Amino acid sequence: MITRNFFLFLSQNAFIKNKATKWGPKFGAKSVIAGETIEEAMETARMLNEKGLSATVDHLGEFVYNKAEADDAADYCIRTLDAMASFGVDCNLSLKLTQLGLDIDRSICMQNMRAILDKAKKHNNFVRIDMEDSSHLEPTLSVLQELRKEYDNVGTAIQGYLYRAEQDVEALKGTNIRLIKGAYNEPPEVAYQDNDEVYKNYLAIIKQHMLNGSYAAVATHDHHIIAEIKAFAEEHGIEKDRFEFQMLYGFRNELQEEIASEGYKMRVYIPFGKDWYGYFMRRLAERPQNITFAVRGLLSK
């Protein structure tokens, strides 16, 4: 836990971030990030498609501080959706509401989301609202609830380590949800701290959502969970087109291809962009053994 907290601290350290980003995605980040441009992300999605894998891309960056920055981020999302169509890739868009102005003015965020969803609908595509830390949970769900009245091509993510996850999954019945364990450093007032409790709650909300007849995106690298969900789906007659598995780009590549070869949809989450530092640190916090990525990156400079 000390190691995990250390990397989470680094993910929020502005001084180290500024130093690291000057190097570019060098010290291992290039192993889990598909470059810095839209074109690099599309080429990565195309490569994955050729292996039978679907994709979703996320232009990295979270907090913005004025309307111009939020509008620029929205424009970048729109250009990314256009690129998906022109490249002809099997790929969705993932985004964060803080990047679109949620912390500045909710109306700015809503305006940007509507523009993005209109573009996605034009291209028959889907947009996933990533879940951020617990302080943004209620605002995110509020925005989603309003958008769902107008759009059917938008979903979100629910984090299994939160006590309230079961209630949120029930409230989102009928919504396409990515189900994840959670990667932020949440206090014991809102989240389970014990790994066994997180594991148990995570499995429970996956099964809950699947039994509700809702589309479930099961985001995990844990082969034990994957095997249990496969068996659960077969036991309850849940067809393979009612759920998918998701993994992060650069992690367990052989398992990704194995799952796809079995006829399951396997979607790979592809992060890209210049603001890669916080994402990379959170991945190290989740699995500190991934520090080997950093060592390899430094040795290859």
Secondary structure as UniProt FT lines:
FT   HELIX           2..11
FT   HELIX           14..23
FT   HELIX           29..31
FT   HELIX           38..50
FT   TURN            51..52
FT   STRAND          54..59
FT   HELIX           67..87
FT   STRAND          91..95
FT   HELIX           97..100
FT   TURN            101..104
FT   HELIX           106..122
FT   TURN            123..124
FT   STRAND          127..129
FT   HELIX           134..136
FT   HELIX           137..148
FT   TURN            149..150
FT   STRAND          154..159
FT   TURN            160..161
FT   TURN            163..164
FT   HELIX           165..171
FT   TURN            172..174
FT   STRAND          177..180
FT   TURN            188..190
FT   HELIX           195..211
FT   TURN            212..213
FT   STRAND          216..219
FT   HELIX           223..235
FT   TURN            236..237
FT   HELIX           240..242
FT   STRAND          243..248
FT   TURN            249..250
FT   HELIX           253..261
FT   TURN            262..263
FT   STRAND          266..272
FT   HELIX           277..286
FT   HELIX           288..290
FT   HELIX           291..299
//
